Amino acid sequence: MFALLGAAMELLPLLFASWFPRSGADEASARALWLGLMGGAQMALGAGYLIQAHLVPWVARAAKFEPAKAGSLPLPAARGASGR
């Protein structure tokens, strides 16, 4: 949700330029600059969460994966034998 909100904040000045009049000496809109900064921050938070919640566990699972050797059969875990 953070990433989607950030993307909307980034696109708002592009889609509705008349809402953000250019003022000041450098002909920049303070509103558009603020939305651009906060939109980038929101997207960074959303991307950070997605990386931590989904990408890191996936990479950890992929790193532990060991393919079976050719011609071998999976055997059940060994159990201790009783000495009777």
Helices and strands as residue ranges (DSSP letters): H 2-15, G 17-19, H 30-50, I 51-55, H 56-64
